[in-house]
Amino acid sequence: MKKNFSFSPQRDIAQARRHFMVVFTLSLLVKLWLAAYFPMTGDEAFFYQWGIYPDWGYSDHPPMVGWMLYVLNSFSPHPLMLRLVTVLLWSGIALGMLDLMRRLDPAEEEKSWRLVTVFLLLPFTWGLTVVTTDTPLILFMFVSGYCYLRGDLSGRFGWYAATGIFLGLALLSKYFAGLLAIAYFVHFLLFARTGKGFVRLLCIAVCALPFAAINVGYNATHCWSNVMFNLLNRNEDAQWSFKTIGIYLVMMLYLITPWTLLAIVRAPMQRRDQTALVTLFVLPFLLFFLLSTKKNIGLHWVLGFLPFLFIYAGMVITSPALQKYVRWNAWLAVPHLLALLALMFLPLSTWQGWRLHNEIVMHKSAPELVAALQKNAPADTVMMALAYTPASLLSYHAGQYWPVFGVARFHARQDDVIVDFRQVAGKPVRIVDLKLIDPTAFRPYFDEVTIGSVEVGGVRFWYADGTNFNYAVYREQVLKTIAERFYQIPSILPVYGCQFLDRYGLKRPQTRPAEPQ
C-alpha cells in the first residue's frame, strides 16, 4: 500500500532554517580564519596608518575607517582584530536582510531563510575579509536603508531620523553614500502620495547634515584634499570607453550571478508595491552604469547596494528556485576558496614567472623584508619607498611610518599631511623599490647615492642609499611639483587652511598645468 505524504510548510521552514545556520556558521569560521592568516594587503596597511594618526579627515576619503581602525588597534594590531568589523559585516547584514524579508513578506518565511543562505554563499560575502574604506560605508549604508524601509512600512518619523543619522555616518565613510541619498530623494519625489513625504525627506536631511558638515569643515581647512582626490585628481584620464561599460556589465553579472539576475528579469513587475526597496538599488546601479561610460567601476563600489537587490530577488523568486540557487552558489564558492588556499599555502616559488610574483613575495614575507632592509642601515636612516603600497605595507610591519619618496601619484597624499621633509634635511635616506633603481634619479637630492639589494623569498628587492638629504632641492623639484599637480583647488572653493602648502611656503596654484602633447 502506498503511503501518502502531506505537504508540510513547517518542515520546509525548519529545513531552510537549518541550511541557513550551517552556511552562516561555516562562512563565519572561514572569514575568521582568512582574517587571521591572510597576509596584510597594501591598502589595509595604508588605512592602518589613518588609525595611527586619527584625524577629522584624510587625503583620500572621509575619516570613518581611520576612526574604526583607531578603536580596533587600541586592542591589538593583529590582522584579525583590525579586520573584525569586516568579518562580521556580511553576517550581520544577512540577519538584517532576513528581518526585512520577514516584515516585507511575512507569509513567505521559508523563502526568507533560503534567500539569505543564497546571499551568504556569494564569494564576496565570505572571501573579502580585508578592511577598506568600504567596510564602514557598507555597514552604515545598509543600516540606513534598513531604517528607511522600516519607516516606509510603519510611517514612523523615528525611523526616518535614524535613516538620516546612519546616512550621515555613511557619508563620513565614503562619498558613494551620496547615491543612497539621491535614491531617497527620487523615491519621495516619484512615489510619495502624502504631504508627509517632504517632511520625512527633510527629517533625513537634517539628521544627516551634522555629519556632512564635519567633512566640509575638514576639507575647507585642509586644501579640500579628499574632494580633490575623488572628484578631480583621480579622474583626469576619464574618457568615453565601451570597454569600461562592458567590464561593469560583466562585473554585475558575476556579483548577482546569472541565475539570480535571469530570475529577476523574468518577474520584473510582480512586486509593484515595493518601490522604496527597488529604488535603493536600481537608481545607484543606473548611475554607476552612466559613470562606467568614462571610468572603470570598482567591484567594491557597488557592494553596499547589493543587499537590497537580493531582498527584492527573494520576494520575486520561488522557494524551489532559491533552494536550487543554494546548491549553485555553493559550487560557485569552491574555485574561489581553492584560489585563496593556493595564495596562502603554495610555496612562493610557485609564482615565479607570474607578473605579480614580486608583490606576492613582498606581502607574504614583509616582516623578513623589513628586517633585511634595516639590518645594515645606519641608526638615523630615514626609511622610504617609491610607491604607497610598499611604503604602507613595510610601515605596518616595521611599526614606524615609511614615507613615499618623490612625487608619486594621486594616492599616498596622506604623506603631505603626516611627513615634514624639513626634518629629514641632512639625514641619510634609504629608498626601497621592487625593481632595479637608477641612481641618477636621486643624485640631485643627496651628496652621494649607492645602490644595494636584499634577497627575500627568492626575490631581490632594491634600495638606494642617499647621504645628506638636500631639502632645498627636494622642495624646488618635488614639493613644488606636488603642489602644481595635486593642489589645483577650484577658485569657487573657499580655502581656510592648507597644511601642505603652508608648511613648505608654497603658493596655491591658480591654473592646472597643460597636459604634455
N, C-alpha and C positions, 0 to 999 in steps of 0.2 A: 504494500500500500504506500502511495506517495505521501510524503509529509508536506504540509502547507506552511510556508514561511511567510509570516506577515511582515510588511514594511515597518521598520522601527526608527522613527526620526531620532529618538533619544540615543539609540545605539550608534547611529551615524554621527551624531554630535559628539558622543563620547570618543569615538574613533578619531574624528577630526581634531578634538582637543588633545588626544594622546599623541598624535603625529606632531602637532604643534609643539608640545612640551619636549619631545625628543629633539626636534630640529632646533628649538630655542636653546636648549641646554648644550647640544653639541656645537652649535655655531658660537655660543659664548665661550666655550672652552677653547675652540680653535682660535678665537680672537685674543684671548688671554695669552695663549701660547705664542702666537705671532707677535704680539706686543712685547712680550718678554725677551724674545730671542731674535727677531728680525733686526738686522743692522740699522742703526740710526741713519736716516737719509739727510742729504744736504739741506733740503728745505726745512726739515724738522729742526736741524741744528741752527739754522738761520733764525727761525722763530723762537727757538730756545733762548737766544740772546735777548730777545724782547722781554722775556720773563726775568732775565738777569738785570735788565735795565728798564724797570717798569716806567711807563710814561702815559700821558693822556692821548697819545697817538704815535704813529710810526711812519717811516718813509714810504712804505708800500700800501699800508692799509690802516683802518681804524684800530683801536687798541685792544679789542676783546681777547684775542688769542694770547697776547702778551700778559694780560691780567690773569687769564686762566693758567698759563704756564708758571707765572709767579707763585700762585697758590699751590699748584701741584709740586713745583720744585722745592717749596718750603718743607715738604715731607720727604722727598727724595728725588735726586736727578736721574734715577734709574729709568730706562725707556718705558717699562711697564707702568710706572707711576705717571710719567709725562703723557702717556697715551691712554690713560684710564678713561677719560671722558669719551674719546673716540671708540674705545672698546665697548662702552655701554650705550653709545649713541643709537645705533640702529636697533638694538634690542629694546631700548626704551621707546623709540618711535613705533616699533611694531606693536607694543602694548597700547600706545595711543591710537594707532590705526584700528586695532581690534575694538577699542572702546567706541570710537566714532562709527564704525560699521554697525555695531550692535545698536547704536542710537538711531542711525540713519535708516536702518533696515532691520528692525527688531525681530521680524518673523523669519529671518534667514541666519540663525546663529551658526549653523554648520558652515555656511559659506564664509562667515567671518573668520573662523578658525583656519579654514583651508587657504583663504587669501593671504593671511599673514604668514602662513607656512611657506607659500609660494614666494613671498617677498623676502623672507629670511634666507632662502636658498640662492637668491641672486648673488653673483660673485662680489659685487661691490659692498654688500651689506656685511659680509664676513671677512673679505680679503683685504679691505682697505682699513688698516689699523693705524696708519701714520697720522700724526697730528698736524693740521694745517689751519689756515685762517677759515677754511670751510667748516671745521668742526663746530665751533660755536655758532656760525652762521646757520648751518643746517638745523641745529638744535633749536635755536630761537625762532627760526622761520616756521618750523613745524609747530611749535607751541603756540605761536601767534596765529597760524592758520587753524589750529585746533580750537582756540578760543573764538575765532571768527565764526567757525561752523557751529560751535555751541551757541553763540549769540544768534546766528541765523535760525537755529532750531527753537530757541526759547524766547528771543526778543529782549532778553535782559541786558541792560546797559553795562552791568558789571563785566560781562564777557567782552564787550567792545572796549572797555577800558583796559582790560588785560591784553586784548589784541594789540592795542597801541603800545603798551609797555614792552611787550616782547618784540614787537616790530622795531621799537627803538633800540633794544638790545641787539637785534639782528643788524640794524644799521651801524651799530658800533662794532660789528664784526666784519662786514664787507658791504660794498655798495650794491651788490646784486639784490640785497633785500629790498631795494627800491622797486624792483619788478613786482614784488608782493604788494607793495603799497599801491602801485598802478592797478593791479588786479582788483584790490578792494575798491578803488575809485570807480573803475569801469563797471564792476558788479552793481554798485549802488546807482550809478548813472543809468544803466540799462534796465535793471530789474527791480529796483526798489519801488514798491507800489504804495507806500505810505509817506506821509510827511515827516515821519521819524527818520527816514533814510539819511537825510542831510545831517541831522543831529547826531546820529550814530557815527557817521563818517567824521564829523567834527570832533567827536569824543576820541576816536582813534588817533586823529592828527594831533590833538592837544596832548594826549598821553605819550606820544612818540617824540614830540618836539624837544623836550629837555635833553634827551639822549642825542638827537641830531645836533643840538646846539653845542654839545661837548666837542663833536668833531669839527664843526665850523670854527669854534673858538681856537682849537688847536691849530688848524690849518692857517687861520689868519695870522697867527703868531709864529708859524714855523714854515714860511715860504710856500704855503699851500702844497706841501710835499706829496701827500698821498692823493690829492686831487690831480696834481701834475702827473703822477705815476699812472693813475688809472685812466685819465681822460686824454692825456697828450703824449707823454714820453714813450709809453709802450705801444702807441698806435700810429707812430709816424709812418710805418711801412704799409698801413692798411690800404688795400685796393681791391676792386671787384675781382672775384675769382669763383669759377664754377667748382674748382677743386675743394675749396673750403665749405661750400654748400653741400657737396657730396659727402665730405667727411662728417659733417654734422648729422646728415640724414642716416648714414651708416651707424654712427655712434648711438643715435637714439634708438635705432632698430636693435642694436646689441643690448642696450641698457633695459629696454622694455621687454625684449625677446620677441621674435617674430610671431609666436603663437598667441601671446597676450595681445599684441597690437592688432593682429588679424581678428581676434575675438571682439575687441572693442569696436573696430571699424564695422564689423558685421551687425553690431547692435548699437548704432550711434544715437538713436533717438528714444531709447527705452526709458530714460530717466530725465525727462524734461524738468522735473521738479527740483533737480539738483544743480541749479545754475550757479550757486555760490561755489560748490565743490569744483565744477567744471572750469569756472573762470580762474581758479587758483593754479591750474596747470596749463590750460590751453593758451591763455594770453602770454605768460612768460615764454612758453615754447615757440610761439609765433614771433615774439620779439627776438629771441635767440636766432631764429631762422633768418630774420632780416639782417641781424648783425653778422651772421655767417656769410653773407654775400661779400664781406670785405675782411673778415677776420676768422681765424681758427677759434672754434668754441671748445674750451677745455671740458673734458668729461666731468670734472668736479663742479663746473659751473651750474649744471642742470640738476644735480643730485637732490638739492633741497626741495624741488618741486615734484619729484617722482612719487613720494608717498601719497599725494593727493590723487595722482593719476591711478595708482594701484587701488586706492579705496574705491574710486569710480569703477575700475575694472571688476572688483569684487561684487559690485552691485549689478552689473550687467552680464556677467559670465555665469554660467550654470555651475552648480556644485560638482557634478561629474567631470566637467571640463577642468575645473580647478584642481580636482584630485589627480587628473592626468598631468596637469602642469607641475604638480609637486614632483612627480617622477622625472619629468623632462628637465626641470631646473636642477634636480639632484645630479642628473647626468651632466648637465652643463657645468656644474661646480667641479667635477672631477678633474678635467685638464687644468683648470685654474689652480687647484690645490697642488697638483703634481708640479706645475711650474714654480710655485712658491717653495715647495720642498726641494726642487732642484737648485734654486738660488741659494737656499740656506745650507744645504748639506753636500752638494757636489764639490769636489776639490777645486781650488782656484785654477789649477792647470787646465781644467775642463774648458774654461772660457778663453784660452789662448787663441788668437786669431779673430776673435769677435771684436767689433768696433768698440764695445763698452768694457773690454777686458780690464783696462787700467782703472776705470771708475769702480768696477765691481770689487777689485782688489783694495782700492782705497777705502771703500765703505766697510768692507769686512775686516780689514786689517788696520783701521785707523789708529788704534792705540799703539800698535807696533811702529807705525809710520811716525807718529808724534815722538815717540821715544828715540827713534833713529835720527830724526831731524834735530832734536835737542841735545843729542849726546855730545857732539863736539863743538857746539856753538858757545861763544863767549857768554859770560853770565848776564851781561847787559844788552844782549842782542834782542832786537825787536823782530818778532816773527810775523811774516805776512804771506799772502798768496796772491796769485794773479787773477783769480776768479772767486766769486762769492761762495760757490759750492765747496771747494776745498778749504777756503778760509773759515767758513762756518763749521764744517764737519771737524776740522782739526782743532778749532777753538773749543768745541764741546768736549772733545776727548783730552785736550790739554788743560782744561779748567781755567783758561785765560783767553782774552779776546785777541784774535789774529786779524788785523785789518786786510783790506784789499789794496794792493799797490797799483797805482795808475788810475786812469780814467774809468775803466770798467764800463758796464752797460747801465741800462736804467735800473737793473737790480743792484742790490748791495749799497744803496744810497743811505742806509742806516749808518754806515761809516761816517757820513757827513755830519751826523749828529753826535756820535759817540767819540770819534777819534779826533785828536788835536795834533796835527802833524808838526806844529811848532815845538811840541815837547819831544819829538823824535830827532830834532836837529843835533848833528854831531855824533849820533849813536850808530853802531853797526846794525845793519838790517839783513835778515835772511829772507829771501823771496822764493816761495815754493811753487812748482808747476808740475803738471803731469807729463810734459814733453820737454825736449831739449831746449834750453834757454839761450837766446842770443845776447851775449854780454854787452854789445854795443848799444842796445836799447836802454841800458841802465847807467852807462858811464857818465852822462850829464849830471846825475844826481849823487854821485859818490866820488871820492878820491881814487878808489880802486875797486874793481869788480872781479871776483873769481867765481868760476862755475864748479859745482860739485854735485854729487848724486848719492843716493842711498838705494839699496835694493830690499824690497819687502814683498813677500809672497810671489817671488819670481818676476816682479815688475820693478823697473828702475824709475825712481822719481828724482827730479832735478831741482836744484836750487841755485840761486845767485847770492853770493855774499858781498855786500857793499859796505865799505868803511866810510865813516864821517858823512852821514846823510846831509845833503845840502838842501835845506828847507827853502831858501830863497829861489833857487832854480825850480824846485818842485812846485812852488806856489805859482810861478810865472807860466810854466809849461803844462802843468797838470791841473792844479786847482782852478785856474782861470778857465781852462777848457771845460771842466766840470760845470762851472757856473754858466758858461755860454750854452752848453748843450742841454743841461737838465733844469735850469732855473729861469727859463723863458716864461715868467709868470705873466699871464694876460693883464693888460693895464686896467681892466674893469674890476679886478680883484684887489681889494684893499690889503696892503701888507703892513702888519703892525709888529713885525719882527721876523728876522731870518738869521738863525744862529750861524749857519754855514757862511753866508756872505759877511756877516758882521765879524765873525771870529778872525777871518783872514783879510779883512779890509777890502773886500771885493765889491764892485758896484753891481747893482741889479741890472742885468742885461735888458735892453729895450726891444730888440728885434731878434728873431731866430736866424742864425746863420744860414746862408744859401746852401742847399744840398749840392755836393760835387756832381758835375756832369759826367 
